[in-house]
Amino acid sequence: MNKTLEIKNLHVSAHGKAILKGLTLTIKPGEIHALMGPNGSGKSTLSYVIAGHPGYEVTSGDILYDGKSILELSPDERAKLGLFLAFQHPVEIPGLAMRSFLFTLYKATHPNSKAIEFQRALANAFELVGLPQGFGDRALNVGLSGGEKKRVEIMQLLLSAPTIAVLDETDSGLDIDSLKLVAHAVNTLRSPTFGSLVITHYNRILEHLKPDHVHVLIDGKIAQSGDATLPTKLEKQGYAWLHEVPV
Amino acid sequence: MSQNTELQSVNASYEEKYGFHDAETAVFRTKQGMSEDVVREISKQKNEPAWMLNKRLEALKIFVNKPTPMWGGDLTKIDYDKITYYLKPNEKTEHSWDDVPADIKNTFDRLGIPEAEKKFLGGVGAQYESETVYHKLNEDLAKQGVIFLDMDTALKQQPELVQKYFASVVPSGDNKFAALNTAFWSGGSFIYIPKGVKVNLPLQAYFRINAKNVGQFERTLIIVDEGASVTYIEGCTAPVYSTDSLHGAVVEVIAHKNAFVRYVTIQNWSSNVYNLVTKRALAHEFATVEWIDGNLGSKLTMKYPSVILKGEGAKANILSIAFAGKGQHQDAGTKILHLAKNTKSQVISKSVSKDGGRTSYRGLIRVAKGCTGVSSTVQCDALLLDELSRSDTYPTMKIEEETASIAHEATVGKLNEDQIFYLMSRGLNEAQAKALIVLGFINEFTKELPMEYAVELNKLIELEMEGSVG
């Protein structure tokens, strides 16, 4: 079993408007891929479609995980296979205590686990993202700062322990210290059985995560792929040189 | 197909846990229907003093003469002639768990009552049909003068207190169903907390309707003397039956100067029960009355816990939830009368409707002229789980004092798709995701409950939500 995520010539539209126009990308466990690109190029759409958001229509192409199409699977079935999405804008759930939610998440992704294992994993996750344990009593994402919400996403990533994780602009809204913590937390997951797609606008987080591959998404397609040196070039020159017709 | 199987097994376990009923072993029951003779028979069976018989007979006349309310829910389908007004399951009230008959014990075992008592309860009174069969009070509390009896026993052992306070807060003529209760009442709890006594553990009673077509008209009277405090908890689950059942309780609470009373109820009636309840408290100077009221199940619930803020500085806090499923109407709300200066009230009402269920909030806030320094806040939040369901708010305000600070806020929301997607992306199925959102919505209520009740309520809601997906 290699548990590779293969996105093949994916075309996606929402409300009748085409957003992804033939995107192809393969992420193997053990690899970190970075995805960059201008606003509106379809980065968040890609993350939602991988997670199974019902608001997007796949008009052609396919997404395979471990060799099988996941397009017909519900979001929870995909999560149970080992896919995870850290949201760019985490959703607030009033009244839902974070600790009990995280326990439910842990049970869903670790069906045969014991309560004590959850307690250990939770304590570890709090420590890694630098949040106090008392946060567990607060309602999920309610009243948290942007940076705190991102750390809570990373806690969920740590507790889910997925095979392939998509991090959608997890670094935006984080100060330098928080960014280091979050990057360190993600790095603790790095192993031959963990792969990730890191969507970002900035090179900063990539300096910590050291991606194996970097891709640039423009107008719904991968316009350029390269190694870890590509972001430096993008920071200097912007995206304009990648357009077929310069803007 | 697996979805169907799952649904059936959920329904089966629901039936198993809450819908069971034991063979009826009543030693005495009145014939169906109401009459003066039935009232006299009940009073005779109970060996009551003449004043109580007269009170019952007077109330029967009031009931017969009062028209059926045309507001609230549909009450026209109740067939009063098909109801048995009194049924006595065994000869005497038991005081030890070992003495309770096996089939009745079996019922309570399945509801987990003895465990609950072992853990933290100060006293347990459980009503089975019309008589309380099991009653016990923590010895320490008894030494402090705390009285916790079923109402029938209280009438014999505490005649002066009962005569002084019975129907003093809810008179027979208050409404048609208060009159019905006064005419046919049986069982219920009587609590007296002496001056200055603080009862730290909650007192509890558990009510069930077990026999087909038995009206259950329990009568509860709680008197908390000056500076005393108590929390009383009443929980209900009822078996499922195909014919209509009527539950018409009256609860009267008297909170004397500086007293504190918290009355916690969770009711989960089977979906054929008419639950028509009058609950009212009288709060004297600087007393605090709290109604924590959870309503699940029943065909129609009409219940408006009220507080009369009679003494200066008295406070009322009312926190309620209503959950209406298919064919159910929860018409709930509150009445608060500010009749003295510097009185305060706070109301938080949460309702959830699904599968065409209907919830209504019906509230009255009155501030009498000259009552300065009054403040009142009312917050009603309704959550609709589908397009078929319905929620209405009917607030009435009679503010006769210009200085009163009054706030009323009402919201109606639907299940948020982004929240559902977010939770599902974490491996929760649709039913689990929706249940967590609903549990979060009512959390302000649940967090006020003792742990065991909170767990039971959450389980009930999860069961309800599992049934709604597919």
Interface residues (C-beta under 8 A of the other chain):
Chain A: A51 G52 H53 P54 G55 S74 P75 D76 R78 A79 K80 F84 L85 F87 P90 V91 I93 P94 G95 L96 A97 F101 T104 L105 A108 T109 A139 L140 Q156 S160
Chain B: N416 E417 D418 Q419 F421 Y422 L423 M424 S425 R426 G427 L428 N429 E430 Q432 A433 L436 I437 L439 G440 F441 I442 N443 E444
